[in-house]
């Protein structure tokens, strides 16, 4: 499935939630979509759990090594 089709489906889901459920449903669907996106990226191996808990340092070049 192409990214355009996935974006279309996500936009339609948010539109239906906003129209039929109001702003609260819109925010809930958007938040759950973001959680699902992060979980999917984690399961595919694109993200690691340590990336969320790593402390930032003043030297930005550490990430490039």
Phi, psi and omega in degrees: 000132183283161180294330178295319180291320178297318177296321178297315180295317179296318178296320178294320178297316178294322178297314178296319179296318179293321183287313186271332185249351181088187185293323179298317178293323177300313180294320179297315179295319179295318180293316179293327175295320178294319178296318178296322178297313180295319179296320178295317178296323179295316181290331177283346180094007179282337178238153174240148182299328181294338179294334180278338187246002181288136178279149179270143177247168180289336181267113183281346182285348180296328182286339184275348183276000000 
